[in-house]
């Protein structure tokens, strides 16, 4: 696939790195030649220095025969104009734009093909906000991923403390949890993926991926004593875009405080929020945190634009007694450095956003993609089409499907019903099949499984 990426910032670079590893023809456009040189040294791609909204620059990048344009510069206006130019001048089939300003997003008519022809809108702030909210609603989880419009959830949990399933084989779990319908789709142990079977024993410090309907997953975490105490009090460090969105989303369910260093930002937050308390101060001020009862805080979220400030304020909050701390971290190296050791959950905006893009790049009818393990694995929702003659999956039991190594099917959504996958479960036409691919290199094989033969058409 020939793809043009506008913007070589954190999101653009992450997208390029993900797509280059899959044998795509990638060209990145940016105004900063130093950033482009660094990108070209690391990845097998082409770069062009210039403005991605200019027709001449897009033509130089090969827009005439490009399959897709992904506009993720820091300017909403540049991204939107680039999509307009790609549509009008070059007839590019798929146009994806990052748009952050809520004023643009409020109008559903703005992005119609006859107006501003953007096929897919990506709002990283909205994606990250919803991701953090899901984490807060599942105390004890490292990741919470939605499939089939929220009818299925996949949750990653670290096996620590006194979890009742530690030391037990998977075949023994049904006897201990007879009323809960779930499946373990993967276990990461020492950084290595294990596709479990009935004889797999769950060990301390394993990172286990469970899948099931949301109510079943919540019951499961509570039953196996891996759920933290219910969240009541939340402190959000930052009244910026993400901080305000998150506070707005949570303020009616929890006791929310926002700490913002910038006086204008604090003023704006106080005007937009209703019940949340807004404080104008430094989230790394020990006296302020103590005064605001940090030791009685269930979740502390540091969501400023500075990785270092987020890490430091989380470290301080944890030392002062905050039960759980989450930090927004852009640099991948920092995520690996602090996750679990210093900070309970490190949130990468790039990894949270990349799945929204990958779903439009995957072959076969792939409708949802979540990037896992810093991009090393993926969770995929694909729709099965055809029949036993034209499809590799329809009409076959899971045992019969030639799944690639390190790949497992966790659940199936059929006519709004959630079916936990078993070895003898047979795939029907139009089933939404949810898979975990522990080795991303195997994703093309999964895509081929869900492509129907030409005779189906």
Secondary structure, 3 states (H helix, E strand, C coil): CEEEEECCCHHHHHHHHHHHCCCCEEEEEECCHHHHHHHHHHCCCEEEECCCCCHHHHHHCCHHHCCEEEECCCCHHHHHHHHHHHHHCCCCCEEEEECCCHHHHCCCCCCCCCCCCCCEEECHHHHHHHHHHHHHHCCCEEEEEEEHHHCEEEEEEECCCCCCCCCCEHHHHHHHCCCCCCEEEEEEECCEEECCCCCCECCCCCEEEEEECHHHHHHHHHHCCCCCCCCCEEEEECCCHHHHHHHHHHCCCCEEEEEECCHHHHHHHHHHCCCCEEEECCCCCHHHHHHCCHHHCCEEEECCCCHHHHHHHHHHHHHCCCCEEEEECCCHHHHHHHECCCECEEECHHHHHHHHHHCCCCCCCEEEEEEEHHHCEEEEEEECCCCCCCCCCCCCEHHHCCCCCCEEEEEEEECCEEEECCCCCECCCCCEEEEEECCHHHHHHHHHHCCCCHHHC
